[in-house]
Amino acid sequence: MKNLLILSLAFLLLPSAFLLAQEPEVRIYKKVDGRELAVHIFKPEKQTSLSPAVVWYHGGGWREGKAGQFFEHGKILTKFGVVSISVDYRGYAGDAENRDIVRCIEDAKSAFRWVRAHAGDLKIDPDKIAVGGGSAGGHLAAAIATLPGHNAPGDDMNIPLNPCLQLLFNPALDPTHYIVNKDASPLAAVHEGIPPAIIFHGKDDTTVPITQAYDYQRAMFKVGAECQVNAYAGQTHSFFNYRSGANPYYYKTVGDMIVFLDNQGFLPQPKK
């Protein structure tokens, strides 16, 4: 698998590999406040068995941003047999100085539960659903793995929030100075049994300091969990974005992510 993975990465992480467009399947996972909230689904071309999946949450300060932030990540993951699902969610309540992000967390959890409930028709392995996100979306991904509260009214609480991995890109892991919700810090809620994580963070990030990544890593180590921090010299916030294919750090972080997924036994193995 290692040699095949290296050869696949060498080809797929070239800009020319993205010349073929792929449009997502759009499904509504929730109707709330007069809005329809969608998930955008990218699937492998041929699903002969149950696939692993990643549920993505975009960044943007819990208000701005679009699900498309992780579309290119999703497209490339399909080449490795992974279903990729990008989530729309409502922005925070209040103003920028008093951000109430409860409904953001509620929507994030609703979307994960929707994916879990529809694992059968999506041909997803329910035991191999990872979460991922960037900045505020990284917070929401980590919230799925850590926070017991802020579940949406009407959600089926019998559907577990049990991601198998966390893929976090400059995540806001201790956002209590940005928001009014003091019980919404993944860092403060790290617990035994938390799934392994990889964090991609620029060393020069002033929006979300890299110290948050190392604090999360230490907290996870204390409970016996695995957390890998990849620090990138000279890089600032959102350094990993696709940017029309012109950003070398997109390819670098995606390559590092795929190696991590393979090391975790997440990627489908070729049939012998």
Contacts in CASP RR format, 6 or more apart in sequence:
PFRMAT RR
TARGET T0000
AUTHOR 0000-0000-0000
METHOD contacts of the structure
MODEL  1
MKNLLILSLAFLLLPSAFLLAQEPEVRIYKKVDGRELAVHIFKPEKQTSL
SPAVVWYHGGGWREGKAGQFFEHGKILTKFGVVSISVDYRGYAGDAENRD
IVRCIEDAKSAFRWVRAHAGDLKIDPDKIAVGGGSAGGHLAAAIATLPGH
NAPGDDMNIPLNPCLQLLFNPALDPTHYIVNKDASPLAAVHEGIPPAIIF
HGKDDTTVPITQAYDYQRAMFKVGAECQVNAYAGQTHSFFNYRSGANPYY
YKTVGDMIVFLDNQGFLPQPKK
1 262 0 8 1.000
1 267 0 8 1.000
1 269 0 8 1.000
1 270 0 8 1.000
2 262 0 8 1.000
4 270 0 8 1.000
5 258 0 8 1.000
5 259 0 8 1.000
5 262 0 8 1.000
5 267 0 8 1.000
8 79 0 8 1.000
8 80 0 8 1.000
9 255 0 8 1.000
9 258 0 8 1.000
9 259 0 8 1.000
11 17 0 8 1.000
12 76 0 8 1.000
12 79 0 8 1.000
13 76 0 8 1.000
13 251 0 8 1.000
13 254 0 8 1.000
13 255 0 8 1.000
14 251 0 8 1.000
15 245 0 8 1.000
15 246 0 8 1.000
17 76 0 8 1.000
18 72 0 8 1.000
18 75 0 8 1.000
18 245 0 8 1.000
22 42 0 8 1.000
22 75 0 8 1.000
22 78 0 8 1.000
24 40 0 8 1.000
24 41 0 8 1.000
24 42 0 8 1.000
24 71 0 8 1.000
24 86 0 8 1.000
25 40 0 8 1.000
25 41 0 8 1.000
25 42 0 8 1.000
25 43 0 8 1.000
26 38 0 8 1.000
26 39 0 8 1.000
26 40 0 8 1.000
26 41 0 8 1.000
27 38 0 8 1.000
27 39 0 8 1.000
27 41 0 8 1.000
27 118 0 8 1.000
28 36 0 8 1.000
28 37 0 8 1.000
28 38 0 8 1.000
29 37 0 8 1.000
29 38 0 8 1.000
29 39 0 8 1.000
29 87 0 8 1.000
29 110 0 8 1.000
29 111 0 8 1.000
29 114 0 8 1.000
29 115 0 8 1.000
30 36 0 8 1.000
30 37 0 8 1.000
30 107 0 8 1.000
30 110 0 8 1.000
30 111 0 8 1.000
30 114 0 8 1.000
30 152 0 8 1.000
31 37 0 8 1.000
32 90 0 8 1.000
32 107 0 8 1.000
32 152 0 8 1.000
33 90 0 8 1.000
35 90 0 8 1.000
37 87 0 8 1.000
37 88 0 8 1.000
37 89 0 8 1.000
37 90 0 8 1.000
37 107 0 8 1.000
37 110 0 8 1.000
37 111 0 8 1.000
38 67 0 8 1.000
38 88 0 8 1.000
39 67 0 8 1.000
39 85 0 8 1.000
39 86 0 8 1.000
39 87 0 8 1.000
39 88 0 8 1.000
39 111 0 8 1.000
39 114 0 8 1.000
39 115 0 8 1.000
40 67 0 8 1.000
40 68 0 8 1.000
40 71 0 8 1.000
40 85 0 8 1.000
40 86 0 8 1.000
40 87 0 8 1.000
40 88 0 8 1.000
41 83 0 8 1.000
41 84 0 8 1.000
41 85 0 8 1.000
41 122 0 8 1.000
42 71 0 8 1.000
42 74 0 8 1.000
42 75 0 8 1.000
42 77 0 8 1.000
42 78 0 8 1.000
42 83 0 8 1.000
42 84 0 8 1.000
42 85 0 8 1.000
43 51 0 8 1.000
43 78 0 8 1.000
43 83 0 8 1.000
43 122 0 8 1.000
43 123 0 8 1.000
44 51 0 8 1.000
44 78 0 8 1.000
44 79 0 8 1.000
44 81 0 8 1.000
44 82 0 8 1.000
44 83 0 8 1.000
45 78 0 8 1.000
47 81 0 8 1.000
47 83 0 8 1.000
47 123 0 8 1.000
49 123 0 8 1.000
49 268 0 8 1.000
50 119 0 8 1.000
50 120 0 8 1.000
50 123 0 8 1.000
50 124 0 8 1.000
50 125 0 8 1.000
50 128 0 8 1.000
51 81 0 8 1.000
51 82 0 8 1.000
51 83 0 8 1.000
51 123 0 8 1.000
51 124 0 8 1.000
51 125 0 8 1.000
51 128 0 8 1.000
51 268 0 8 1.000
52 81 0 8 1.000
52 82 0 8 1.000
52 83 0 8 1.000
52 124 0 8 1.000
52 125 0 8 1.000
52 128 0 8 1.000
52 129 0 8 1.000
52 130 0 8 1.000
52 266 0 8 1.000
52 267 0 8 1.000
52 268 0 8 1.000
53 82 0 8 1.000
53 83 0 8 1.000
53 84 0 8 1.000
53 85 0 8 1.000
53 115 0 8 1.000
53 119 0 8 1.000
53 122 0 8 1.000
53 124 0 8 1.000
53 125 0 8 1.000
53 128 0 8 1.000
53 129 0 8 1.000
53 130 0 8 1.000
54 73 0 8 1.000
54 74 0 8 1.000
54 77 0 8 1.000
54 82 0 8 1.000
54 83 0 8 1.000
54 84 0 8 1.000
54 85 0 8 1.000
54 129 0 8 1.000
54 130 0 8 1.000
54 131 0 8 1.000
54 132 0 8 1.000
54 167 0 8 1.000
55 85 0 8 1.000
55 87 0 8 1.000
55 111 0 8 1.000
55 112 0 8 1.000
55 115 0 8 1.000
55 129 0 8 1.000
55 130 0 8 1.000
55 131 0 8 1.000
55 132 0 8 1.000
55 141 0 8 1.000
55 144 0 8 1.000
55 163 0 8 1.000
56 67 0 8 1.000
56 69 0 8 1.000
56 70 0 8 1.000
56 73 0 8 1.000
56 74 0 8 1.000
56 84 0 8 1.000
56 85 0 8 1.000
56 86 0 8 1.000
56 87 0 8 1.000
56 131 0 8 1.000
56 132 0 8 1.000
56 133 0 8 1.000
56 141 0 8 1.000
57 87 0 8 1.000
57 89 0 8 1.000
57 108 0 8 1.000
57 131 0 8 1.000
57 132 0 8 1.000
57 133 0 8 1.000
57 134 0 8 1.000
57 136 0 8 1.000
57 137 0 8 1.000
57 138 0 8 1.000
57 140 0 8 1.000
57 141 0 8 1.000
58 65 0 8 1.000
58 66 0 8 1.000
58 67 0 8 1.000
58 68 0 8 1.000
58 69 0 8 1.000
58 70 0 8 1.000
58 86 0 8 1.000
58 87 0 8 1.000
58 133 0 8 1.000
58 134 0 8 1.000
58 137 0 8 1.000
59 65 0 8 1.000
59 69 0 8 1.000
59 133 0 8 1.000
59 134 0 8 1.000
59 135 0 8 1.000
59 136 0 8 1.000
59 137 0 8 1.000
59 138 0 8 1.000
60 135 0 8 1.000
60 136 0 8 1.000
60 137 0 8 1.000
61 92 0 8 1.000
61 99 0 8 1.000
61 135 0 8 1.000
61 136 0 8 1.000
61 172 0 8 1.000
61 178 0 8 1.000
62 91 0 8 1.000
62 92 0 8 1.000
62 99 0 8 1.000
62 101 0 8 1.000
62 104 0 8 1.000
62 136 0 8 1.000
62 137 0 8 1.000
62 139 0 8 1.000
62 179 0 8 1.000
63 91 0 8 1.000
63 92 0 8 1.000
63 99 0 8 1.000
67 86 0 8 1.000
67 87 0 8 1.000
67 88 0 8 1.000
68 86 0 8 1.000
69 86 0 8 1.000
69 134 0 8 1.000
69 241 0 8 1.000
70 84 0 8 1.000
70 86 0 8 1.000
70 132 0 8 1.000
70 133 0 8 1.000
71 86 0 8 1.000
71 242 0 8 1.000
72 242 0 8 1.000
72 245 0 8 1.000
72 250 0 8 1.000
73 84 0 8 1.000
73 242 0 8 1.000
73 254 0 8 1.000
73 257 0 8 1.000
74 82 0 8 1.000
74 84 0 8 1.000
74 86 0 8 1.000
75 84 0 8 1.000
76 254 0 8 1.000
76 258 0 8 1.000
77 84 0 8 1.000
77 258 0 8 1.000
78 84 0 8 1.000
80 258 0 8 1.000
80 261 0 8 1.000
80 267 0 8 1.000
80 268 0 8 1.000
81 267 0 8 1.000
81 268 0 8 1.000
82 261 0 8 1.000
82 266 0 8 1.000
82 267 0 8 1.000
82 268 0 8 1.000
83 122 0 8 1.000
83 123 0 8 1.000
83 124 0 8 1.000
85 111 0 8 1.000
85 115 0 8 1.000
87 107 0 8 1.000
87 108 0 8 1.000
87 111 0 8 1.000
88 107 0 8 1.000
89 103 0 8 1.000
89 104 0 8 1.000
89 107 0 8 1.000
89 108 0 8 1.000
89 111 0 8 1.000
89 140 0 8 1.000
90 103 0 8 1.000
90 104 0 8 1.000
90 107 0 8 1.000
91 101 0 8 1.000
91 103 0 8 1.000
91 104 0 8 1.000
92 99 0 8 1.000
92 100 0 8 1.000
92 101 0 8 1.000
92 103 0 8 1.000
92 104 0 8 1.000
92 179 0 8 1.000
93 99 0 8 1.000
93 100 0 8 1.000
93 102 0 8 1.000
93 103 0 8 1.000
94 100 0 8 1.000
98 180 0 8 1.000
99 178 0 8 1.000
99 179 0 8 1.000
99 180 0 8 1.000
100 179 0 8 1.000
100 180 0 8 1.000
100 181 0 8 1.000
101 136 0 8 1.000
101 175 0 8 1.000
101 179 0 8 1.000
101 181 0 8 1.000
101 184 0 8 1.000
102 150 0 8 1.000
102 181 0 8 1.000
102 184 0 8 1.000
104 136 0 8 1.000
104 140 0 8 1.000
105 140 0 8 1.000
105 143 0 8 1.000
105 147 0 8 1.000
105 149 0 8 1.000
105 150 0 8 1.000
105 184 0 8 1.000
106 150 0 8 1.000
106 151 0 8 1.000
106 152 0 8 1.000
106 155 0 8 1.000
107 152 0 8 1.000
108 137 0 8 1.000
108 140 0 8 1.000
108 141 0 8 1.000
108 143 0 8 1.000
108 144 0 8 1.000
109 143 0 8 1.000
109 144 0 8 1.000
109 150 0 8 1.000
109 151 0 8 1.000
109 152 0 8 1.000
109 155 0 8 1.000
109 161 0 8 1.000
110 152 0 8 1.000
110 155 0 8 1.000
112 129 0 8 1.000
112 131 0 8 1.000
112 144 0 8 1.000
112 161 0 8 1.000
112 163 0 8 1.000
113 155 0 8 1.000
113 156 0 8 1.000
113 159 0 8 1.000
113 161 0 8 1.000
115 122 0 8 1.000
115 124 0 8 1.000
115 129 0 8 1.000
116 126 0 8 1.000
116 129 0 8 1.000
116 159 0 8 1.000
116 160 0 8 1.000
116 162 0 8 1.000
117 156 0 8 1.000
117 159 0 8 1.000
118 124 0 8 1.000
119 125 0 8 1.000
119 126 0 8 1.000
119 129 0 8 1.000
120 126 0 8 1.000
127 164 0 8 1.000
128 164 0 8 1.000
128 266 0 8 1.000
129 162 0 8 1.000
129 163 0 8 1.000
129 164 0 8 1.000
130 163 0 8 1.000
130 164 0 8 1.000
130 165 0 8 1.000
130 166 0 8 1.000
130 167 0 8 1.000
130 195 0 8 1.000
130 261 0 8 1.000
130 266 0 8 1.000
131 141 0 8 1.000
131 142 0 8 1.000
131 144 0 8 1.000
131 145 0 8 1.000
131 163 0 8 1.000
131 165 0 8 1.000
131 166 0 8 1.000
131 167 0 8 1.000
132 138 0 8 1.000
132 141 0 8 1.000
132 166 0 8 1.000
132 167 0 8 1.000
132 168 0 8 1.000
132 169 0 8 1.000
133 140 0 8 1.000
133 141 0 8 1.000
133 167 0 8 1.000
133 168 0 8 1.000
133 169 0 8 1.000
133 171 0 8 1.000
134 141 0 8 1.000
134 168 0 8 1.000
134 169 0 8 1.000
134 170 0 8 1.000
134 171 0 8 1.000
134 238 0 8 1.000
134 240 0 8 1.000
135 169 0 8 1.000
135 170 0 8 1.000
135 171 0 8 1.000
135 172 0 8 1.000
135 207 0 8 1.000
135 208 0 8 1.000
135 237 0 8 1.000
135 238 0 8 1.000
136 172 0 8 1.000
136 175 0 8 1.000
137 171 0 8 1.000
137 172 0 8 1.000
138 168 0 8 1.000
138 169 0 8 1.000
138 170 0 8 1.000
138 171 0 8 1.000
138 172 0 8 1.000
138 173 0 8 1.000
139 171 0 8 1.000
139 172 0 8 1.000
139 173 0 8 1.000
139 175 0 8 1.000
139 184 0 8 1.000
139 186 0 8 1.000
141 163 0 8 1.000
141 166 0 8 1.000
141 167 0 8 1.000
141 168 0 8 1.000
141 171 0 8 1.000
142 166 0 8 1.000
142 168 0 8 1.000
142 171 0 8 1.000
142 173 0 8 1.000
142 186 0 8 1.000
142 197 0 8 1.000
142 216 0 8 1.000
143 150 0 8 1.000
143 184 0 8 1.000
143 186 0 8 1.000
144 161 0 8 1.000
144 163 0 8 1.000
145 161 0 8 1.000
145 163 0 8 1.000
145 166 0 8 1.000
145 186 0 8 1.000
145 194 0 8 1.000
145 195 0 8 1.000
145 197 0 8 1.000
146 186 0 8 1.000
146 189 0 8 1.000
146 190 0 8 1.000
146 191 0 8 1.000
146 194 0 8 1.000
147 183 0 8 1.000
147 184 0 8 1.000
147 186 0 8 1.000
147 189 0 8 1.000
148 189 0 8 1.000
149 183 0 8 1.000
150 181 0 8 1.000
150 183 0 8 1.000
150 184 0 8 1.000
151 157 0 8 1.000
162 195 0 8 1.000
163 195 0 8 1.000
164 195 0 8 1.000
164 266 0 8 1.000
165 195 0 8 1.000
165 196 0 8 1.000
165 197 0 8 1.000
165 198 0 8 1.000
165 261 0 8 1.000
165 264 0 8 1.000
165 266 0 8 1.000
166 195 0 8 1.000
166 196 0 8 1.000
166 197 0 8 1.000
166 198 0 8 1.000
167 197 0 8 1.000
167 198 0 8 1.000
167 257 0 8 1.000
167 260 0 8 1.000
168 197 0 8 1.000
168 198 0 8 1.000
168 199 0 8 1.000
168 200 0 8 1.000
168 213 0 8 1.000
169 199 0 8 1.000
169 200 0 8 1.000
169 201 0 8 1.000
169 240 0 8 1.000
169 253 0 8 1.000
170 200 0 8 1.000
170 201 0 8 1.000
170 202 0 8 1.000
170 205 0 8 1.000
170 207 0 8 1.000
170 208 0 8 1.000
170 213 0 8 1.000
170 237 0 8 1.000
170 238 0 8 1.000
170 239 0 8 1.000
170 240 0 8 1.000
171 186 0 8 1.000
171 199 0 8 1.000
171 208 0 8 1.000
171 212 0 8 1.000
171 213 0 8 1.000
171 216 0 8 1.000
172 178 0 8 1.000
172 208 0 8 1.000
172 212 0 8 1.000
173 185 0 8 1.000
173 186 0 8 1.000
173 187 0 8 1.000
173 208 0 8 1.000
173 212 0 8 1.000
173 213 0 8 1.000
173 215 0 8 1.000
173 216 0 8 1.000
174 185 0 8 1.000
174 186 0 8 1.000
174 187 0 8 1.000
174 188 0 8 1.000
174 212 0 8 1.000
174 215 0 8 1.000
174 216 0 8 1.000
175 184 0 8 1.000
175 185 0 8 1.000
176 182 0 8 1.000
176 184 0 8 1.000
176 185 0 8 1.000
186 216 0 8 1.000
187 212 0 8 1.000
187 215 0 8 1.000
187 216 0 8 1.000
187 219 0 8 1.000
190 216 0 8 1.000
190 219 0 8 1.000
190 220 0 8 1.000
190 222 0 8 1.000
190 223 0 8 1.000
190 225 0 8 1.000
191 223 0 8 1.000
192 223 0 8 1.000
192 224 0 8 1.000
192 225 0 8 1.000
193 223 0 8 1.000
193 225 0 8 1.000
194 220 0 8 1.000
194 223 0 8 1.000
194 225 0 8 1.000
195 225 0 8 1.000
196 225 0 8 1.000
196 226 0 8 1.000
196 227 0 8 1.000
196 228 0 8 1.000
196 264 0 8 1.000
197 216 0 8 1.000
197 217 0 8 1.000
197 220 0 8 1.000
197 225 0 8 1.000
197 226 0 8 1.000
197 227 0 8 1.000
197 228 0 8 1.000
198 227 0 8 1.000
198 228 0 8 1.000
198 229 0 8 1.000
198 230 0 8 1.000
198 256 0 8 1.000
198 257 0 8 1.000
198 260 0 8 1.000
199 213 0 8 1.000
199 216 0 8 1.000
199 217 0 8 1.000
199 227 0 8 1.000
199 228 0 8 1.000
199 229 0 8 1.000
199 230 0 8 1.000
200 230 0 8 1.000
200 232 0 8 1.000
200 240 0 8 1.000
200 253 0 8 1.000
200 256 0 8 1.000
200 257 0 8 1.000
201 208 0 8 1.000
201 210 0 8 1.000
201 213 0 8 1.000
201 229 0 8 1.000
201 230 0 8 1.000
201 231 0 8 1.000
201 232 0 8 1.000
202 210 0 8 1.000
202 231 0 8 1.000
202 232 0 8 1.000
202 233 0 8 1.000
202 234 0 8 1.000
202 235 0 8 1.000
202 236 0 8 1.000
202 237 0 8 1.000
202 239 0 8 1.000
203 210 0 8 1.000
203 231 0 8 1.000
203 232 0 8 1.000
203 233 0 8 1.000
203 234 0 8 1.000
203 235 0 8 1.000
204 233 0 8 1.000
204 234 0 8 1.000
204 235 0 8 1.000
204 236 0 8 1.000
205 235 0 8 1.000
205 236 0 8 1.000
205 237 0 8 1.000
205 239 0 8 1.000
206 236 0 8 1.000
206 237 0 8 1.000
207 236 0 8 1.000
207 237 0 8 1.000
208 237 0 8 1.000
210 229 0 8 1.000
210 231 0 8 1.000
213 229 0 8 1.000
213 231 0 8 1.000
214 229 0 8 1.000
216 227 0 8 1.000
217 227 0 8 1.000
217 228 0 8 1.000
217 229 0 8 1.000
220 226 0 8 1.000
220 227 0 8 1.000
221 227 0 8 1.000
228 260 0 8 1.000
230 253 0 8 1.000
230 256 0 8 1.000
232 239 0 8 1.000
232 249 0 8 1.000
232 252 0 8 1.000
232 253 0 8 1.000
235 249 0 8 1.000
239 247 0 8 1.000
239 249 0 8 1.000
240 247 0 8 1.000
240 249 0 8 1.000
240 250 0 8 1.000
240 253 0 8 1.000
241 247 0 8 1.000
241 250 0 8 1.000
242 250 0 8 1.000
243 250 0 8 1.000
258 267 0 8 1.000
261 267 0 8 1.000
END
